[in-house]
Amino acid sequence: MSSKVLVAYVKHTGHILAALTRVSDPSGSAHLDQIVTPELRVRLLDSATTVGPPGAIEFAIPQDELGTIVVDKENDLLKKPRTFKLADPSQPSSTLEKLPAKGADFASIPTTGQIPESIITVTTPSPVTAAPPKLQQNQLVVTMAYRTGNPPPDKSTPVWAMIKRSADSYQVVSSAIDPKALTVTIPLLSPVTVGDSFDLLILAGRSPIFAKSVVAVA
């Protein structure tokens, strides 16, 4: 078996969604349509912290949102590919980063004002998600933070989201958080109905993948 692994990742953030082993290294580069046509279906555990086993949510990621790259085999990459991301998805030879473990990254705290240091689970200059995202009729609000004492990031933090009403009714939005900001408000491509339930998938910074069923609020 080859010492290399083929991974499929979200181009906007670098979060890895799937990893494949190879018998040998091909002479040419792998094409996305060899493994994803026309979408990549992923099942993710609900990020809500509730009593009992979490449910699973399925998303079909469109091919044009994804990229592929061949990387060195890492511990747990094949077993838990979604706990990794590319350090810089814009670079073809980007190295892998291990994402922080799930935990208090999505603490229930106010989305305005100073964010307590205690809710951040890792020490890193890169921001992690700090508060639950808020889906509103015309926008999605994502709040980030970084640990007190670390310098703020020197570049913007990419944010990517998929908002699914049903298998054939969804929208994909993306943006970036300014280095000096904590929150980004992303306009939706089309308004959602307040009170309806949606499956929400968010990838942002170095945060773990967030998947949850949410209700749109005013």
Secondary structure, DSSP 8 states (H G I E B T S, - for coil): --SEEEEEEETTT-BEEEEEE-SS--SS---GGGT-SSEEEEEEE-----SS---EEEEEEEGGGEEEEEEE--TTTTT-GGGEEES-TTSTT--EEE---SSGGG----SSS---GGG--S--SS-EEEEEEEEBSSEEEEEEE--TTS---SS-EEEEEEEEEETTEEEEEEEEE-TT-SEEEEE-SS---TT-EEEEEEEETT---EEEEEE-B-
